[in-house]
Amino acid sequence: MSFVLEINSKNSIYMDAIQLLKNRRSVRKYKDQIVPRELIEEIVKLSQFAPSWSNYQVARYNIIDNRSLIEEIANNCVQGFVYNAKTLTRANGVVVLSYVTGKSGSLKDKVKPEDVVSDNSGAWECFDAGIACLQFCLSAYAKGVATCVLGVINNDAIAQKIGLPENEKVAALIVYGYEAGEHHEAPVRKDINEILRFVE
């Protein structure tokens, strides 16, 4: 499914955005159909609009569409988790989402004094990567490409296998492709009162 935004109608844009948020699913079965690199480039360009700490834009998108390398990662870099290994072998491609370290959580390059940092400075790197990950998944869905985020992986082994720069760390894998089978409804969400609290 692809969402086309009608720029001349604000209501249409809002409705398309809402449907995009509500309908995107994690997909683990894909058609045997190549996703063009040009389309992935478009998706990454959209992903660049994700917010990040002080606009450092630390997320990096390492694309693997080589079948043999994907199978190597499936066989050796998922900590023996068969479910993720199967998902990888079905995918058309994989994003090794990484992030540049030593940036998010600090303002040392931009303000004085240089020790202005967040209490959660180390966590902000993963936080920024998480926002970028969601932006990629939503952008992909808007372009008709399904995704699934995998977290049970061997980060160091993957980093070594793809030659990741020393100043980057692996955050997650995002498998992608054209969805095979029916598009499923969303699982039941928690009651709003369980997750929302207004503080007086």
C-alpha positions as CSV (number, residue, x, y, z in Angstrom):
1,M,0.0,0.0,0.0
2,S,1.3,3.5,-0.9
3,F,-0.1,6.7,0.5
4,V,-0.2,9.7,-1.9
5,L,-0.6,13.0,-0.1
6,E,-2.8,15.6,-1.8
7,I,-0.9,18.8,-1.2
8,N,-3.9,21.0,-2.1
9,S,-6.0,19.5,0.7
10,K,-4.8,19.8,4.3
11,N,-7.6,17.5,5.5
12,S,-6.5,14.8,3.1
13,I,-2.9,15.1,4.3
14,Y,-3.9,14.7,7.9
15,M,-6.1,11.7,7.1
16,D,-3.3,10.0,5.1
17,A,-0.9,10.6,7.9
18,I,-3.2,9.1,10.5
19,Q,-3.9,6.1,8.3
20,L,-0.1,5.7,7.8
21,L,0.5,5.7,11.5
22,K,-2.4,3.2,12.2
23,N,-1.8,0.8,9.4
24,R,1.9,0.2,9.3
25,R,2.8,-3.3,10.6
26,S,5.9,-5.4,11.2
27,V,6.1,-7.8,8.3
28,R,8.1,-11.0,8.3
29,K,7.1,-12.6,5.0
30,Y,8.0,-11.0,1.7
31,K,7.6,-11.5,-2.0
32,D,10.5,-12.7,-4.1
33,Q,10.7,-9.2,-5.7
34,I,13.7,-6.8,-5.7
35,V,13.2,-3.4,-4.1
36,P,15.1,-1.0,-6.4
37,R,18.0,0.9,-4.8
38,E,16.6,4.1,-6.1
39,L,13.5,3.5,-4.0
40,I,15.6,2.8,-0.9
41,E,17.4,6.0,-1.5
42,E,14.1,7.9,-1.6
43,I,13.1,6.3,1.7
44,V,16.4,7.2,3.3
45,K,16.0,10.8,2.1
46,L,12.6,10.9,3.8
47,S,14.1,9.4,6.9
48,Q,16.6,12.3,7.1
49,F,13.8,14.5,8.3
50,A,13.6,12.6,11.6
51,P,14.4,14.9,14.6
52,S,17.7,14.4,16.4
53,W,19.6,15.8,19.3
54,S,20.8,19.3,18.3
55,N,20.3,18.2,14.7
56,Y,23.4,16.1,14.8
57,Q,21.7,13.5,12.5
58,V,23.8,10.6,13.9
59,A,21.8,7.8,12.2
60,R,23.5,5.9,9.4
61,Y,21.8,3.5,7.0
62,N,24.0,0.6,5.8
63,I,22.0,-1.2,3.1
64,I,22.6,-4.9,2.3
65,D,20.8,-6.4,-0.7
66,N,23.4,-9.1,-1.4
67,R,21.7,-12.5,-0.8
68,S,24.9,-14.3,0.3
69,L,25.8,-11.6,2.9
70,I,22.2,-11.5,4.2
71,E,22.4,-15.3,4.7
72,E,25.7,-15.0,6.4
73,I,24.2,-12.6,8.9
74,A,21.1,-14.8,9.3
75,N,23.3,-17.9,10.1
76,N,25.9,-16.2,12.3
77,C,24.7,-12.9,13.7
78,V,21.3,-13.5,15.4
79,Q,22.5,-15.3,18.6
80,G,20.9,-18.5,17.3
81,F,17.4,-17.0,17.3
82,V,15.7,-19.0,14.5
83,Y,12.7,-16.7,14.2
84,N,15.0,-13.7,13.2
85,A,17.1,-16.0,11.0
86,K,14.1,-17.0,9.0
87,T,12.9,-13.4,8.7
88,L,16.3,-12.3,7.3
89,T,16.3,-15.1,4.7
90,R,12.9,-14.0,3.4
91,A,13.8,-10.3,3.2
92,N,14.6,-8.5,0.0
93,G,17.2,-6.4,1.8
94,V,18.4,-5.4,5.2
95,V,19.3,-2.0,6.8
96,V,22.0,-2.2,9.4
97,L,21.0,0.9,11.3
98,S,24.0,2.4,13.1
99,Y,24.7,5.7,14.8
100,V,27.8,7.9,15.3
101,T,29.0,7.9,18.9
102,G,30.0,10.8,21.0
103,K,27.5,13.3,19.7
104,S,23.9,13.0,21.0
105,G,23.4,14.0,24.6
106,S,26.0,16.7,24.6
107,L,26.2,20.3,23.4
108,K,30.0,20.6,23.7
109,D,30.4,21.6,20.0
110,K,27.8,24.4,20.3
111,V,27.6,26.1,23.6
112,K,29.8,27.1,26.6
113,P,30.5,25.8,29.2
114,E,31.5,22.6,27.4
115,D,30.2,20.4,30.1
116,V,26.5,21.0,29.2
117,V,25.2,17.4,28.9
118,S,22.0,15.5,29.5
119,D,21.6,13.3,32.5
120,N,20.8,10.5,30.0
121,S,23.6,11.5,27.6
122,G,24.6,7.9,26.7
123,A,21.0,6.9,26.0
124,W,20.4,9.8,23.6
125,E,22.4,8.0,20.9
126,C,20.1,5.1,20.9
127,F,17.1,7.4,21.3
128,D,18.1,9.3,18.1
129,A,18.6,6.0,16.3
130,G,15.2,4.8,17.4
131,I,13.5,7.9,16.0
132,A,15.4,7.4,12.7
133,C,14.3,3.8,12.7
134,L,10.6,4.6,13.0
135,Q,11.0,7.3,10.4
136,F,12.5,4.8,8.0
137,C,9.7,2.3,8.6
138,L,7.0,4.8,8.1
139,S,8.6,6.3,5.0
140,A,9.0,2.8,3.6
141,Y,5.4,2.0,4.2
142,A,4.4,5.2,2.5
143,K,6.3,4.1,-0.5
144,G,4.7,0.6,-0.5
145,V,7.6,-1.2,1.2
146,A,7.1,-3.4,4.3
147,T,9.6,-3.6,7.2
148,C,10.4,-5.3,10.4
149,V,12.9,-4.2,13.1
150,L,15.1,-7.0,14.6
151,G,16.9,-6.5,17.9
152,V,18.1,-10.0,18.9
153,I,21.4,-9.7,17.0
154,N,25.1,-9.8,17.6
155,N,26.1,-6.1,17.1
156,D,29.9,-6.6,17.2
157,A,29.8,-9.4,14.6
158,I,27.6,-7.4,12.3
159,A,29.8,-4.3,12.6
160,Q,32.8,-6.4,11.8
161,K,31.1,-8.1,8.8
162,I,30.1,-4.9,7.1
163,G,33.2,-2.9,8.0
164,L,31.5,-0.4,10.2
165,P,33.6,2.7,11.1
166,E,35.1,2.6,14.6
167,N,33.1,5.7,15.7
168,E,29.8,4.0,14.9
169,K,27.7,1.3,16.7
170,V,24.9,-1.0,15.5
171,A,21.5,-0.1,16.8
172,A,19.2,-2.6,15.0
173,L,18.5,-4.4,11.8
174,I,15.5,-3.4,9.6
175,V,14.5,-6.0,7.1
176,Y,12.4,-4.8,4.1
177,G,10.6,-6.0,1.1
178,Y,7.2,-6.2,-0.6
179,E,4.7,-7.8,1.7
180,A,3.5,-11.3,0.9
181,G,0.0,-12.4,2.0
182,E,-2.7,-10.4,3.6
183,H,-2.1,-7.2,5.5
184,H,-3.1,-8.0,9.1
185,E,-5.0,-5.8,11.5
186,A,-3.2,-4.2,14.5
187,P,-3.0,-6.2,17.7
188,V,-5.2,-4.8,20.5
189,R,-3.7,-1.7,22.1
190,K,-3.7,-1.0,25.8
191,D,-6.5,1.1,27.3
192,I,-5.6,4.8,27.2
193,N,-6.0,5.0,31.0
194,E,-3.1,2.5,31.3
195,I,-0.6,4.6,29.5
196,L,-1.8,8.2,30.0
197,R,-1.6,10.3,33.1
198,F,-2.3,14.0,33.4
199,V,-0.1,15.5,36.2
200,E,-1.9,18.3,38.1
